[in-house]
Each structure stands twice: as structure tokens, then as C-alpha cells.
């Protein structure tokens, strides 16, 4: 089996024609676990800015012309792997620290925007709007954007970063919903005459919170996991297909769960299913139209932060709190 930096050799392997180049041209993305049987350490190397990967032995990479092509962090990792192989102490490989995903300023920015649109979509979700005879929730104007940010986080920084943002955003959403619900019961000023309207809006918040929480967790995690696994499957190619496929699954689950919890018995069941189908079509169309934007932002962040994470060996468990 593989550690967080390990995976078996992929069928998507570039032939051994990749040549050394300038600093930061390559990055280590995985370690082949065949060293357990052979005593020889091979790593999977990605060409930075490309979906191409190839296998190289640590013994070969531990040469100046190759070391000059990697970041300082990868050079240290190669040196440690070479030491483990050279001393025949393979236990060192397992004990090597997992390469942590650096917390980039961009992650904080994208995470804050993700959280803002999640909260906004929940605060506006109970209002129904109608256009061209079609009834939708007002929150639908904002919620699909969270999937765009989820795609960006997973594609650039990996599932583990996305997982942290998803849970953190949920906590922030809980604080806002709980605070607004509590504020309903605070004694209103005699000079303020909108208590009834305020109560009507925010007393509905708990039901919306329960619906949105279950739908959000199931939908966002499904989207992130599918996208991360498809990235491994396609070795980083066909982002448009991966984004649309993961969103189709994620928003499908999200829409079914949310609409049933939020509007069951509040709407005729036939109207509920109409709402589900229209909402799903709207969200998926939203995502498809946003694909060019997703491409531009992910490309920019990969260049800016020098990150293009592949979830080799990742535990795709939303509750894996102890995983680095």
C-alpha cells in the first residue's frame, strides 16, 4: 500500500525520455511501494505545468543535473530516500515526514469566498422566486458558486485542503444561523416595528439549516472526492470533463436532499419534483457555463503558488481528522 505520497505505478506513465531541466521543472508526487520487496526506491515524478508523469529511481535522481530540477523540499526528500536505500534501512521510508500542503494565502482567500457564498445561499434559501413560470429558491443564485470554489480548491490544493474548508465553512454557517435564530427572541425595542417580518424570515432558518447542512455535506464531499479521483484517473487531463462529472453527481445529491427536507409538505409533491428537476438543471448549467472561469482561476493559482496537487494515497474520508 502507499503512504500519503505513494501510489502503485500508473498506466499513465511517460516513457523514459524526460530530460533534466531548470529548477522547479519537476516535482515528486508519489513513491512506488515496490521498495518493500526489491530494496530499490522509485518515485513518480510530475512535469510541473503538465499532466505528464514518469518513474525514476532515487539512485538516478540523486545526481546534480537532476537535483537542480527540483525544489529544495523535493531535493531534501530525494536525499532522505537515497539514504534509506543506500543504508538498506527501508524503515526510514515509512518514517519520512509526509509532504504537507502549504497553507497559501490563496487558500485563505478562496476559503473565505466559499464560506461567504455558502452563508449567503442559506440566508436567502427560504425565499421562492418565479421567472417565466418557473419557481426557484433565491439562494440558487449563490449556492452553485460554492461548487466552483470547491472544484478550484480540490483541483489545485487537493482533497485534504478542500475537506478542511468544507468543515470550516459549515462551522461558520452554523454560527450565523444560530445567531440569527437567537436574535429573534431578544426583546425588540418599542421603536422598532419589524419584529414580525424579522421573525418570519429567521424562524425558518433552523429547518433550512438542517436541510442545507445534510445536502451540503453530502453534495460538496461527493463533488470533491469524485473530482480528486478523476484527476488521478486521467492524470490531470480533461478538467472540463472532471468538473462537469463531479458537479453532476454532487449537485444531484445536494438538490434531492435539500428540497425534500426544506419543502416537503410545504409544497405539493408534484411541485416539489418540478423544483428538484429545474434546480438541478439550473445548477448544472451554471457549472458548465462557469468552466472557462474555473480553467482560468485554477491555471493562475497553479502558476502563482507552484501547486498542482494529486491525491495519491489520500484517505477520501470526510471524517479523517487525524490525516495530515
Secondary structure by P-SEA (a helix, b strand, c coil): cccccccccccccccccccccccccccccccccccccccbbbbbbbcccccbbbbbbccccccaaaaaaccaaaaaaaaaaaaaaaacccccccccccccccccaaaaaaaaaaaaaaaaaaaaccbbbbcccbbbbcccccaaaaaaaaaaaaacccaaaaaaaaaaaaaaaaaaaaaaaaaaaccccccccaaaaaaaaaaaaaaaaaaaaaaaaaaaaaaaaaaaaaaaaacccaaaaaaaaaaaaaaaaaaaaaaaaaccccccaaaaaaaaaaaaaaaaaaaaaaaaaaaaaaaaaaaacccccccccccccccccccc
